[in-house]
């Protein structure tokens, strides 16, 4: 809960055997937020009540704006269920500001080769720029709330430097490897919490590292979350459940 970042699910890494059932995330609704899904390994098949369908493979990203509401499912492709393989996925929930919570739903999936890349430190650091702008490279996705997100890959000894507006909150999650931040060593599966003390960021890799990095200006609004809905008041949550039960978030 680092405003406006709400929730991060790290699924895997794990290996699926051939003839498996794949991911279990069948049809479910959302309203009032966005989901950003990073396919680190394997694939994910998306389908939603707005008619969007895709299979995004390793290195790709999908960005779904739930807005006023939809129903979606995230499962594995038929090919993955038949053949099996390695699977690792991150899903990040990003809040929407009150004025945009009821915006029209939208979905976009981009494969690895459609996501801009920038390199640093003589090629020791490579970043996929998913949204916003990182060191002059513009991300693949346009956003409703000026969120910058990147997946950053380090060789051991690589140094990542960037500027972050002082008022922005930073999301920094170590997927694998070890980093050094302000003299402190941080290992895998840890989230680094920053103060808003300045605008210069410096991260050193102590091994080969994969990092989820982002930042955004906080909304400073009430957050009321229940199940798949994220709104500003309890009344809006009750309305979301009522609308879902009455079919107003779409049909499956």
C-alpha positions in Angstrom: 0.0 0.0 0.0 2.3 2.7 -1.3 -0.2 5.3 -2.7 -1.2 5.0 -5.5 0.2 1.4 -5.7 -2.3 -0.9 -3.8 -1.3 -4.5 -4.0 1.4 -6.8 -5.5 1.0 -10.5 -6.2 4.0 -12.5 -7.1 2.9 -15.9 -8.5 5.7 -18.4 -8.8 8.4 -19.1 -9.9 7.2 -22.6 -10.4 7.3 -25.4 -13.0 4.1 -26.9 -14.5 4.2 -30.4 -15.8 2.6 -31.2 -19.2 -1.2 -31.6 -19.2 -1.7 -29.2 -16.3 -4.7 -27.0 -15.4 -2.7 -23.7 -15.7 -3.5 -20.5 -13.8 -6.6 -20.6 -11.7 -7.8 -17.0 -12.0 -11.2 -17.6 -13.6 -13.9 -14.9 -14.2 -14.1 -12.2 -11.6 -15.1 -8.5 -11.5 -13.1 -5.3 -10.8 -14.0 -1.7 -10.4 -12.1 1.5 -9.5 -8.5 0.4 -10.2 -6.1 -0.9 -12.8 -4.1 -4.2 -13.0 -0.7 -4.3 -14.5 0.5 -7.9 -15.2 4.2 -8.7 -15.9 4.8 -12.1 -17.5 8.3 -12.9 -16.4 8.1 -16.5 -17.6 5.4 -18.6 -19.3 2.3 -17.0 -20.6 -1.2 -15.7 -19.6 -4.4 -15.8 -21.6 -6.7 -12.8 -20.9 -10.4 -12.5 -21.7 -12.8 -9.9 -20.5 -16.5 -8.8 -20.8 -15.5 -6.0 -23.1 -14.6 -8.5 -25.8 -10.8 -8.3 -25.4 -8.8 -11.5 -25.8 -5.0 -12.1 -25.9 -2.2 -14.4 -25.0 0.8 -12.5 -23.7 4.1 -14.4 -23.4 7.3 -14.2 -21.4 8.6 -10.6 -21.2 5.3 -9.1 -22.1 3.0 -6.9 -20.1 -0.8 -6.4 -20.0 -2.5 -3.3 -18.6 -6.2 -3.4 -17.7 -8.2 -0.4 -16.6 -11.2 -1.7 -14.7 -12.7 1.8 -14.3 -16.5 1.6 -14.0 -16.3 -2.2 -14.0 -15.8 -5.4 -16.0 -15.3 -9.1 -15.6 -12.1 -10.8 -16.7 -10.3 -14.1 -16.5 -6.6 -14.7 -16.4 -5.7 -18.3 -17.2 -3.0 -20.2 -19.1 -3.0 -20.8 -22.9 -4.0 -24.1 -24.3 -0.4 -24.6 -25.4 1.0 -24.0 -21.9 -1.5 -26.4 -20.4 -0.6 -29.0 -22.9 3.2 -28.6 -22.8 3.8 -27.2 -19.3 6.9 -25.1 -18.5 8.2 -22.4 -16.2 5.8 -19.8 -14.9 6.4 -16.6 -13.0 4.0 -13.6 -13.0 3.7 -10.3 -11.1 0.4 -8.5 -10.9 0.3 -5.0 -9.5 -2.9 -3.1 -8.6 -2.7 0.6 -9.3 -5.4 2.9 -7.9 -7.4 5.3 -9.9 -8.1 8.8 -8.6 -11.7 9.5 -7.5 -12.5 11.5 -10.6 -11.5 8.6 -12.9 -12.8 5.6 -11.0 -15.8 5.4 -13.3 -13.9 5.8 -16.5 -14.6 3.4 -19.4 -12.9 0.0 -19.0 -9.9 -0.6 -21.3 -7.3 -3.3 -22.0 -4.0 -3.5 -23.8 -1.5 -6.3 -24.0 2.0 -5.9 -25.4 4.5 -8.6 -26.2 8.2 -8.3 -25.1 9.4 -6.9 -28.5 6.9 -4.0 -28.3 8.2 -2.6 -25.0 10.9 0.0 -25.3 14.3 -0.8 -23.6 17.0 1.5 -22.3 20.4 0.6 -21.0 22.7 2.1 -18.4 26.1 1.6 -16.9 27.8 0.4 -20.1 25.1 -2.2 -20.7 25.2 -3.7 -17.2 21.6 -2.5 -16.6 18.7 -3.0 -19.0 15.3 -1.6 -18.3 12.0 -2.4 -20.0 10.1 0.9 -19.9 6.5 -0.1 -19.3 4.9 3.4 -18.6 6.0 6.9 -18.0 9.5 8.0 -18.8 12.8 6.5 -17.6 16.0 8.5 -18.4 14.5 9.8 -21.6 12.8 6.7 -22.9 9.0 6.8 -23.1 7.1 3.7 -21.9 4.8 1.4 -24.0 1.6 2.2 -22.2 -0.1 5.6 -21.7 -1.6 5.9 -18.2 -4.5 7.8 -16.6 -2.5 8.8 -13.5 1.1 9.5 -14.6 2.5 6.2 -13.3 6.1 5.3 -14.2 6.8 1.5 -14.2 9.8 -0.5 -15.4 11.3 -4.0 -15.1 15.0 -3.6 -14.6 17.6 -6.3 -15.2 21.1 -6.0 -13.7 24.4 -7.8 -14.2 26.3 -8.1 -10.9 28.0 -4.8 -10.2 25.6 -2.8 -12.3 24.4 0.6 -11.1 21.0 2.1 -11.8 20.6 5.8 -11.5 17.6 7.9 -12.2 15.7 11.0 -10.9 12.4 10.7 -9.2 10.3 13.8 -8.3 10.6 14.3 -4.6 6.8 14.3 -4.0 6.4 10.9 -5.8 6.2 7.6 -3.9 8.6 4.8 -5.1 7.7 1.2 -5.7 10.9 -1.0 -5.6 10.4 -4.8 -5.4 13.4 -7.2 -5.6 12.2 -10.1 -7.7 15.5 -11.9 -7.6 19.1 -11.2 -6.5 20.5 -8.7 -4.0 20.8 -4.9 -4.2 22.4 -2.3 -2.1 20.4 0.8 -1.3 21.7 3.6 0.9 24.2 1.2 2.4 21.6 -1.4 3.1 21.5 -4.9 1.5 18.1 -6.0 0.3 17.5 -9.6 -0.9 14.9 -11.2 -3.1 11.1 -11.0 -2.4 11.5 -7.7 -0.5 9.9 -4.4 -1.0 12.1 -1.3 -0.4 10.3 1.6 1.4 11.7 5.0 0.7 11.2 8.4 2.3 10.5 11.4 0.2 13.9 13.0 1.0 15.2 13.9 -2.4 15.1 13.2 -6.2 18.2 11.2 -6.9 18.0 7.4 -6.9 21.0 5.0 -6.8 20.7 1.2 -6.7 23.7 -1.1 -6.9 23.4 -4.8 -7.9 25.4 -7.2 -5.7 24.5 -10.2 -8.0 22.4 -10.6 -11.1 19.1 -8.9 -10.2 15.6 -8.5 -11.5 13.7 -5.5 -10.1 10.2 -4.1 -10.4 10.6 -0.3 -10.2 8.1 2.5 -10.4 7.0 5.8 -8.9 3.9 8.1 -9.0 2.5 11.1 -7.2 0.3 10.0 -4.4 -3.4 10.7 -4.6 -3.9 11.4 -0.9 -7.5 10.1 -1.1 -9.4 7.7 1.1 -9.0 4.1 -0.1 -11.8 1.6 0.7 -11.1 -1.8 -0.7 -13.2 -5.0 -0.5 -12.6 -8.0 -2.6 -12.0 -7.0 -6.2 -13.3 -3.4 -5.8 -11.3 -0.3 -4.8 -13.3 2.9 -4.2 -13.3 5.9 -1.9 -16.3 5.2 0.4 -18.2 2.1 1.8 -21.3 3.3 0.0 -19.4 3.1 -3.4 -18.3 -0.5 -2.5 -21.8 -1.5 -1.7 -22.9 0.0 -5.0 -20.2 -1.9 -6.9 -21.4 -5.2 -5.5 -25.0 -4.4 -6.3 -24.1 -3.4 -9.8 -22.1 -6.6 -10.3 -25.0 -8.7 -9.1 -27.3 -6.9 -11.4 -25.1 -7.5 -14.5 -24.0 -3.9 -14.9 -20.3 -4.8 -15.0 -20.9 -7.0 -18.1 -21.9 -10.5 -18.9 -19.7 -13.6 -19.0 
